[in-house]
């Protein structure tokens, strides 16, 4: 598995949250994580961006851990970020946003990054 630069939208400092579990597993697997949560400054010593507009550079994967209302508000920022793919974790599904991203040439998946990591399909 090659290393990827992965943005986690909706990163959390709460260990019971799936975004936190995914962050830890992504780091463990050798991926570079970029965390985004407007209410946090750092998680486990990693810096947290306040907005997707603060993220610079190429993004291989965007993982979604926010609800449909928030992802809809962030849709233009997501398109501008130009990730190669966006993974909508269970509970974050947003068909309209998925269609918009597909039209912009961004691959979309409805999947669990934790399961993908454990099965070698990330």
C-alpha positions as CSV (number, residue, x, y, z in Angstrom):
1,X,0.0,0.0,0.0
2,X,1.5,3.4,-1.0
3,X,1.3,6.3,1.4
4,X,-1.4,8.9,0.8
5,X,-2.1,12.4,1.9
6,X,-5.5,12.1,3.6
7,X,-7.7,15.0,4.8
8,X,-10.1,14.2,7.6
9,X,-13.1,16.6,7.5
10,X,-14.7,16.4,10.9
11,X,-11.6,15.3,12.8
12,X,-12.2,14.7,16.5
13,X,-10.2,14.6,19.7
14,X,-12.6,12.2,21.3
15,X,-11.2,8.6,21.2
16,X,-14.6,7.0,20.8
17,X,-15.3,8.9,17.5
18,X,-14.7,7.1,14.3
19,X,-12.8,10.0,12.8
20,X,-10.3,9.8,15.7
21,X,-10.0,6.0,15.2
22,X,-9.5,6.5,11.5
23,X,-6.8,9.2,12.1
24,X,-4.9,6.8,14.4
25,X,-5.2,3.9,11.9
26,X,-4.2,6.1,8.9
27,X,-1.1,7.3,10.8
28,X,-0.3,3.7,11.8
29,X,-0.5,2.6,8.2
30,X,2.0,5.3,7.2
31,X,-0.4,7.9,5.6
32,X,0.0,11.6,6.1
33,X,-3.2,13.0,7.8
34,X,-4.4,16.5,7.5
35,X,-7.1,17.3,10.1
36,X,-9.9,19.8,9.7
37,X,-12.2,20.9,12.5
38,X,-13.1,24.6,13.0
39,X,-13.3,24.1,16.8
40,X,-9.9,22.4,17.5
41,X,-6.3,23.5,17.3
42,X,-4.6,20.1,17.6
43,X,-5.3,16.4,18.1
44,X,-2.7,14.1,19.6
45,X,0.0,16.6,18.8
46,X,-1.1,17.0,15.2
47,X,-2.2,20.5,14.0
48,X,-5.8,21.0,13.0
49,X,-6.9,23.3,10.2
50,X,-9.9,25.5,10.9
51,X,-11.2,25.2,7.3
52,X,-10.7,23.3,4.1
53,X,-9.5,26.5,2.6
54,X,-6.5,26.3,4.9
55,X,-5.4,23.1,3.4
56,X,-2.7,23.5,0.7
57,X,-1.1,21.0,-1.6
58,X,-2.2,17.8,-3.3
59,X,-4.8,15.6,-1.6
60,X,-5.1,12.0,-2.4
61,X,-8.2,11.2,-0.3
62,X,-10.8,13.3,1.6
63,X,-12.6,11.3,4.3
64,X,-15.9,12.7,5.4
65,X,-17.0,12.6,9.1
66,X,-19.6,15.4,9.0
67,X,-23.3,15.3,8.4
68,X,-25.0,16.1,5.1
69,X,-25.9,19.7,6.1
70,X,-22.2,20.5,6.8
71,X,-20.9,18.7,3.8
72,X,-23.4,20.6,1.6
73,X,-22.1,23.9,3.0
74,X,-18.5,22.8,2.4
75,X,-19.2,21.5,-1.2
76,X,-17.5,24.4,-3.1
77,X,-14.5,24.1,-0.8
78,X,-14.3,20.4,-1.4
79,X,-14.4,20.9,-5.2
80,X,-11.7,23.6,-4.9
81,X,-9.6,21.2,-2.8
82,X,-9.5,18.8,-5.7
83,X,-9.0,15.5,-3.8
84,X,-8.5,12.5,-6.1
85,X,-11.3,10.8,-4.2
86,X,-13.8,11.4,-1.4
87,X,-14.9,8.7,1.0
88,X,-18.3,9.2,2.6
89,X,-18.2,7.3,5.8
90,X,-21.4,5.6,7.1
91,X,-23.8,8.3,8.2
92,X,-22.3,11.0,6.0
93,X,-23.9,10.0,2.7
94,X,-24.8,13.0,0.5
95,X,-26.0,12.0,-3.0
96,X,-26.2,15.6,-4.3
97,X,-22.6,16.3,-3.2
98,X,-21.4,12.9,-4.6
99,X,-22.9,13.9,-8.0
100,X,-21.3,17.3,-7.8
101,X,-17.9,15.8,-7.0
102,X,-18.2,13.2,-9.8
103,X,-19.0,16.0,-12.2
104,X,-15.8,17.7,-11.1
105,X,-13.8,14.5,-11.8
106,X,-13.5,13.4,-8.2
107,X,-14.0,9.7,-7.4
108,X,-16.6,9.2,-4.7
109,X,-17.2,6.2,-2.4
110,X,-19.6,5.3,0.3
111,X,-17.4,3.2,2.6
112,X,-15.8,2.9,6.0
113,X,-12.1,3.9,5.9
114,X,-11.5,1.7,9.0
115,X,-12.8,-1.3,7.1
116,X,-10.9,-0.3,4.0
117,X,-7.7,0.0,6.0
118,X,-8.2,-3.4,7.7
119,X,-9.0,-5.2,4.4
120,X,-6.2,-3.5,2.4
121,X,-8.6,-1.7,0.1
122,X,-7.8,1.8,1.2
